[in-house]
């Protein structure tokens, strides 16, 4: 989570993920856009449960070599114009880091990108990346404060899950996808779908940090995400995740979870669902979403609860352990009900297998 990243410039994060996955025995492949796919199957059927997180975070790409320590940069990511003037920036140049500030308001130059002027304390080169100059990472009082929880916390949690699965037989059904340029228009997810890089029978679960709301607070557990601002995800997949969460909660009092819509933004599961994949989503509530302190109207570090992340890992392990056999997610068949009468003439419709609609 300390590594610098920006849309289309995820190299440092990608290098770390590739090395980590290979160290625990996974096969790692990179596509033409820079997405990484990792699994434990050099041969044979492809994994049918794919967990996915994106490697970028809203950030700057230097547009030109600096002159007198000034330059322009293109910013990708959802941050309102009012947050830019005077806000601190850190640029990661080849020979060291530079610090500076945004000079003025951004100007839109494309559907996704905005041009900003930067005043820095040293020279930078075209193509260098920049991020908001807030603490890179610190942990205190059960919380993580970081420059980029979205979605490097998701990537880190996915790696922790893969590490936990390395010696388990269920790992054969599990794959991991790490995408690029999500903050610039969900480009990585769109690329793998258009190029048909994913098995048609796969169920894809997107991992995110999503904006905290009064009804979905940090510290209240991992959130099984019913949908986002654009879509509602596949109910059978959500039901499967809920069942896994209940099983963990029954044996682990430290595990906490919640079921929430989390409609603060669009996640990549909306892309996968649009292309016909069975989809679900999981997230943790995030304070200062996209580095915006909404109360003070200024740039700040993002914050998540460490316990929510550890609960997410536990949920993923339970999902892998209970994943349906047969190579793909099987949607439930039509329920069968029978009529029963009560002693006062009541007529109840009771499901024959004894389950209820809430199960």
Secondary structure, DSSP 8 states (H G I E B T S, - for coil): --S---TT--HHHHHHHHHHHHHTT-EEEE-TTS-EEEES-SSSS--SEEEEEE---SEEEE-S--BTTEEEEEEES---GGGTTT-EEEEEETTEEEEEEE-S--EE-SSSEEEEEEEESS---TT-EEEE-S-SEEEETTEEEES--TTHHHHHHHHHHHHHHTTSGGGGGEEEEEES-GGGTSHHHHHHHHTT-S-TT-EEEEEEEEE-BTTB-TTS-EEEE-B-SS-B--HHHHHHHHHHHHHHHHH-TT--EEEE---SS--THHHHHHTT-EEEEEEEEEBSGGGEETTTTEE--EEEEHHHHHHHHHHHHHHHHT--SSSS--------EEEEE-TTS-EEEEETTS--TT-
